């Protein structure tokens, strides 16, 4: 099959986190014998390149090109807040998305749209003009943004015209159904993890310190402030605890101020711009992984929580908030612990419980690792996507 992928986020190099999970899926599909071409907006670097077998073309969506701001690495959600010129670029983005889609994919067998809002219009034109079927992959943000900006009609239009729409978790699918989207169109396929790369390694740990790790973009819905405040409580009972948060983003300054205000500089640090290999080492040198996500002030939340899968693949015990797609990954008290969002007291108690109970940590880590190997490898996820492609062609 020749598969066209239309996406607003895609990496430019192997360690680039920008849309990396989309690339890992497409890389595995390519490995299983299918030709994959990707169309994505220009983000400031290359315009045409091949990344690990995937041919990528980036299109300009505004002229003069130096004024393009909508599709920078902070993401459209944050970039569109920067002024009227950027807001206007939403319209030019839609126009050029259609133009380049029609030019690039008229001989494709199927189109896979990642984030149908804002990327699905070109696929719709391809279906209407060239009768090329398309499927959507909805990550969750589209539904919340459609409600917020009163564009739910557009999402319904793109979903109802698709042959199939895939969501990354049961929570994302439920939010789609609650929004009135066509139930018959939907299926669930989670994103996966590269189990050849993310794996248990032998490391030299300092047994006198308990290392906690969290990873994610520094935005409201990741809930890092609640984890930082929980660490303050944990330190009342356990002295030798270190939290490392890996990520960058608009809340970096605010979170660092919180750390300083709570006098936690010796116990909490934020790291950014690290490679996949460095992240692998951190997973394996940590004792616990925590993803404290919340429903943010705009109603957005965690679509799935891929970093949980990475941690579990490294045989690390995990704690996650009981929201969004996280319960699709964590089976409470079996493959990890689930806590109510924003519940600092409960999160503190569960962290202390795992610090004090090594047997429980080992049991959760082992069960979580086995579940990831059985259900979340990219090889198995890619086969599910390929089966969908074949059914709709």
BAKOL-348214 format. One record per residue (C-alpha): x, y, z. Coordinates in pm, whole numbers. Example, Ala and Ser with C-alpha at 12.3 -4.5 7.8 and 13.67 -1.06 7.14 Angstrom:
<drenkes>
DRENKE       X       Y       Z
DRENKE    1230    -450     780
DRENKE    1367    -106     714
</drenkes>
This chain:
<drenkes>
DRENKE       X       Y       Z
DRENKE       0       0       0
DRENKE      97     363     -53
DRENKE     -12     549     259
DRENKE     -37     926     281
DRENKE     -15    1084     623
DRENKE    -135    1441     686
DRENKE     -23    1575    1023
DRENKE      57    1903    1195
DRENKE     338    1755    1407
DRENKE     625    1540    1281
DRENKE     992    1514    1383
DRENKE    1277    1645    1173
DRENKE    1542    1412    1320
DRENKE    1539    1086    1515
DRENKE    1552    1244    1864
DRENKE    1307    1524    1783
DRENKE    1005    1490    2020
DRENKE     772    1693    1795
DRENKE     513    1435    1688
DRENKE     758    1151    1754
DRENKE     484     897    1832
DRENKE     333     953    1484
DRENKE     674     882    1331
DRENKE     727     568    1536
DRENKE     394     430    1418
DRENKE     468     511    1054
DRENKE     821     374    1079
DRENKE     682      39    1195
DRENKE     417      40     921
DRENKE     694     106     669
DRENKE     899    -176     820
DRENKE     608    -411     757
DRENKE     633    -348     383
DRENKE     423     -38     310
DRENKE     525     291     149
DRENKE     460     592     372
DRENKE     467     959     268
DRENKE     410    1239     520
DRENKE     283    1592     462
DRENKE     335    1840     748
DRENKE     358    2219     783
DRENKE     690    2400     772
DRENKE     841    2461    1117
DRENKE    1161    2646    1029
DRENKE    1410    2384     912
DRENKE    1392    2128     630
DRENKE    1129    2118     356
DRENKE    1196    1771     209
DRENKE    1381    1482     374
DRENKE    1369    1111     449
DRENKE    1360    1005     814
DRENKE    1424     636     881
DRENKE    1254     532     558
DRENKE     965     782     577
DRENKE     952    1049     304
DRENKE     850    1383     452
DRENKE     747    1705     277
DRENKE     675    2027     465
DRENKE     457    2298     314
DRENKE     462    2673     364
DRENKE     127    2814     471
DRENKE     193    3189     473
DRENKE     403    3441     280
DRENKE     647    3601     339
DRENKE     767    3273     491
DRENKE     958    3440     772
DRENKE     627    3546     928
DRENKE     497    3188     965
DRENKE     423    3141    1335
DRENKE     124    2908    1362
DRENKE     305    2574    1341
DRENKE     607    2634    1561
DRENKE     719    2375    1810
DRENKE     507    2511    2094
DRENKE     205    2377    1905
DRENKE     -88    2549    1739
DRENKE    -288    2571    2064
DRENKE     -27    2800    2220
DRENKE      91    2974    1903
DRENKE    -253    3092    1796
DRENKE    -267    3310    2109
DRENKE      18    3528    1984
DRENKE    -189    3777    1783
DRENKE    -422    3842    1493
DRENKE    -160    3763    1228
DRENKE    -119    3411    1367
DRENKE    -497    3368    1393
DRENKE    -528    3466    1026
DRENKE    -272    3196     942
DRENKE    -528    2933    1046
DRENKE    -719    3021     728
DRENKE    -411    3019     505
DRENKE    -304    2692     667
DRENKE    -633    2528     566
DRENKE    -596    2658     210
DRENKE    -241    2534     160
DRENKE    -320    2207     337
DRENKE    -576    2136      61
DRENKE    -346    2251    -222
DRENKE     -49    2040    -113
DRENKE    -263    1737     -23
DRENKE    -417    1730    -372
DRENKE     -76    1770    -533
DRENKE     105    1510    -324
DRENKE    -144    1230    -259
DRENKE    -358    1188    -571
DRENKE    -205     842    -632
DRENKE    -219     722    -267
DRENKE    -417     413    -169
DRENKE    -533     560     162
DRENKE    -487     874     371
DRENKE    -434     871     748
DRENKE    -510    1212     900
DRENKE    -353    1280    1237
DRENKE    -558    1544    1425
DRENKE    -848    1596    1180
DRENKE    -880    1946    1322
DRENKE    -693    2119    1157
DRENKE    -548    1862     913
DRENKE    -848    1682     765
DRENKE    -968    1920     494
DRENKE    -713    1806     237
DRENKE    -811    1442     289
DRENKE   -1177    1531     239
DRENKE   -1097    1693     -96
DRENKE    -891    1387    -197
DRENKE   -1189    1165    -124
DRENKE   -1434    1385    -313
DRENKE   -1212    1438    -620
DRENKE   -1002    1119    -647
DRENKE   -1217     881    -437
DRENKE    -924     804    -205
DRENKE   -1050     679     133
DRENKE    -924     840     448
DRENKE    -920     755     817
DRENKE    -876     997    1106
DRENKE    -667     949    1418
DRENKE    -809    1162    1699
DRENKE    -576    1234    1990
DRENKE    -822    1417    2214
DRENKE    -730    1784    2179
DRENKE    -948    1817    1869
DRENKE   -1268    1757    2064
DRENKE   -1187    2005    2340
DRENKE   -1072    2271    2094
DRENKE   -1377    2218    1873
DRENKE   -1604    2281    2170
DRENKE   -1401    2580    2284
DRENKE   -1387    2753    1944
DRENKE   -1736    2645    1832
DRENKE   -1608    2436    1542
DRENKE   -1765    2106    1645
DRENKE   -1964    2113    1320
DRENKE   -1635    2091    1126
DRENKE   -1512    1794    1330
DRENKE   -1844    1615    1275
DRENKE   -1819    1687     902
DRENKE   -1468    1542     879
DRENKE   -1552    1237    1090
DRENKE   -1878    1159     912
DRENKE   -1706    1176     571
DRENKE   -1419     949     679
DRENKE   -1424     576     622
DRENKE   -1307     514     979
DRENKE   -1194     722    1275
DRENKE    -947     587    1530
DRENKE    -913     723    1883
DRENKE    -613     665    2108
DRENKE    -812     565    2419
DRENKE   -1160     485    2546
DRENKE   -1171     827    2714
DRENKE   -1105    1003    2384
DRENKE   -1371     795    2211
DRENKE   -1622     871    2485
DRENKE   -1557    1244    2451
DRENKE   -1620    1211    2076
DRENKE   -1949    1030    2135
DRENKE   -2057    1282    2398
DRENKE   -1995    1552    2136
DRENKE   -2243    1379    1907
DRENKE   -2004    1220    1658
DRENKE   -2112     910    1466
DRENKE   -2053     601    1684
DRENKE   -2038     368    1381
DRENKE   -1723     540    1255
DRENKE   -1513     482    1567
DRENKE   -1255     232    1686
DRENKE    -980     241    1950
DRENKE    -611     178    1880
DRENKE    -368     319    2138
DRENKE     -26     447    2057
DRENKE     258     217    2146
DRENKE     615     209    2263
DRENKE     942      98    2104
DRENKE    1019    -201    2324
DRENKE    1351    -259    2147
DRENKE    1469      83    2263
DRENKE    1280     137    2589
DRENKE    1387    -164    2791
DRENKE    1529    -257    3132
DRENKE    1901    -184    3169
DRENKE    2146    -250    3448
DRENKE    2249      79    3607
DRENKE    2445     182    3912
DRENKE    2186     341    4141
DRENKE    2255     523    4463
DRENKE    2050     304    4697
DRENKE    2045     577    4962
DRENKE    1830     806    4744
DRENKE    1482     735    4607
DRENKE    1461     879    4253
DRENKE    1124     985    4110
DRENKE    1087    1076    3743
DRENKE     818    1261    3547
DRENKE     823    1355    3178
DRENKE     611    1587    2967
DRENKE     555    1924    2806
DRENKE     540    2192    3076
DRENKE     177    2290    3035
DRENKE    -120    2306    3271
DRENKE    -278    1969    3189
DRENKE      37    1777    3283
DRENKE     -25    1875    3648
DRENKE     339    1906    3751
DRENKE     262    2165    4019
DRENKE      63    1902    4212
DRENKE     352    1656    4199
DRENKE     594    1922    4321
DRENKE     364    2005    4614
DRENKE     326    1633    4690
DRENKE     704    1600    4714
DRENKE     701    1862    4988
DRENKE     467    1634    5186
DRENKE     673    1324    5108
DRENKE     986    1491    5245
DRENKE     823    1521    5588
DRENKE     851    1139    5616
DRENKE    1125    1048    5369
DRENKE    1435    1266    5353
DRENKE    1630    1119    5064
DRENKE    1391    1176    4774
DRENKE    1481    1336    4441
DRENKE    1229    1436    4173
DRENKE    1340    1502    3815
DRENKE    1093    1654    3569
DRENKE    1202    1623    3206
DRENKE    1044    1874    2973
DRENKE    1021    2230    2848
DRENKE     730    2460    2780
DRENKE     547    2778    2877
DRENKE     516    2692    3248
DRENKE     889    2637    3303
DRENKE     943    2971    3480
DRENKE     632    2927    3696
DRENKE     730    2575    3802
DRENKE    1086    2681    3886
DRENKE     943    2964    4098
DRENKE     722    2713    4278
DRENKE    1021    2490    4349
DRENKE    1212    2785    4489
DRENKE     912    2911    4687
DRENKE     873    2570    4855
DRENKE    1247    2554    4920
DRENKE    1278    2232    4719
DRENKE    1583    2326    4509
DRENKE    1782    2039    4660
DRENKE    1511    1781    4590
DRENKE    1339    1885    4264
DRENKE    1495    1977    3930
DRENKE    1372    2038    3577
DRENKE    1572    1906    3284
DRENKE    1512    1987    2916
DRENKE    1656    1913    2574
DRENKE    1779    1563    2651
DRENKE    1819    1287    2394
DRENKE    1617     966    2380
DRENKE    1923     778    2503
DRENKE    1959    1009    2804
DRENKE    1588     962    2876
DRENKE    1632     584    2858
DRENKE    1908     610    3116
DRENKE    1685     822    3342
DRENKE    1401     570    3325
DRENKE    1641     295    3427
DRENKE    1812     490    3703
DRENKE    1482     594    3866
DRENKE    1276     411    4127
DRENKE     930     544    4040
DRENKE     757     725    3754
DRENKE     466     965    3813
DRENKE     234    1129    3558
DRENKE      12    1374    3757
DRENKE    -209    1491    3468
DRENKE    -527    1693    3522
DRENKE    -826    1827    3331
DRENKE    -703    2179    3258
DRENKE    -894    2507    3268
DRENKE    -997    2462    2904
DRENKE   -1136    2111    2960
DRENKE    -842    1936    2794
DRENKE    -672    1632    2945
DRENKE    -439    1341    2878
DRENKE    -535    1150    2563
DRENKE    -331     844    2656
DRENKE       2     904    2832
DRENKE     272     748    2614
DRENKE     547     827    2867
DRENKE     378     581    3104
DRENKE     430     309    2844
DRENKE     797     404    2808
DRENKE     846     387    3185
DRENKE     667      53    3213
DRENKE     873     -88    2925
DRENKE    1180      -7    3137
DRENKE    1022    -205    3423
DRENKE     960     105    3632
DRENKE     659     118    3870
DRENKE     417     396    3781
DRENKE     157     626    3933
DRENKE     -89     815    3713
DRENKE    -396    1031    3754
DRENKE    -729     858    3712
DRENKE    -835    1071    3415
DRENKE    -837    1068    3036
DRENKE    -671     772    2869
DRENKE    -443     688    3162
DRENKE    -676     414    3300
DRENKE    -642     241    2960
DRENKE    -276     189    3051
DRENKE    -276     153    3429
DRENKE    -484    -119    3592
DRENKE    -504       9    3949
DRENKE    -307    -195    4204
DRENKE    -200    -436    3930
DRENKE      14    -256    3670
DRENKE      43      71    3862
DRENKE    -146     304    4093
DRENKE    -422     547    3996
DRENKE    -487     860    4201
DRENKE    -758    1128    4172
DRENKE    -639    1435    3981
DRENKE    -508    1727    4189
DRENKE    -525    1517    4507
DRENKE    -192    1613    4660
DRENKE    -258    1424    4985
DRENKE    -342    1096    4811
DRENKE     -52    1130    4569
DRENKE     185    1191    4862
DRENKE      56     883    5047
DRENKE      90     659    4743
DRENKE     446     778    4678
DRENKE     536     712    5043
DRENKE     370     370    5023
DRENKE     586     273    4726
DRENKE     901     412    4885
DRENKE     840     194    5191
DRENKE     718    -120    5011
DRENKE     975    -261    4768
DRENKE     773    -579    4711
DRENKE     478    -375    4591
DRENKE     706    -172    4362
DRENKE     854    -486    4214
DRENKE     513    -645    4162
DRENKE     366    -339    3988
DRENKE     678    -302    3775
DRENKE     672    -665    3663
DRENKE     301    -663    3580
DRENKE     329    -333    3397
DRENKE     625    -454    3194
DRENKE     445    -772    3089
DRENKE     135    -578    2983
DRENKE     335    -339    2766
DRENKE     515    -627    2594
DRENKE     187    -810    2534
DRENKE     -31    -520    2419
DRENKE     158    -199    2341
DRENKE     456    -277    2119
DRENKE     466     -67    1801
DRENKE     475    -388    1597
DRENKE     134    -494    1730
DRENKE     -13    -143    1710
DRENKE     105    -105    1350
DRENKE     -58    -436    1254
DRENKE    -389    -308    1390
DRENKE    -359       6    1177
DRENKE    -268    -195     869
DRENKE    -573    -415     922
DRENKE    -790    -101     928
DRENKE    -623      30     610
DRENKE    -688    -296     428
DRENKE   -1052    -304     534
DRENKE   -1131      40     399
DRENKE    -946      27      65
</drenkes>
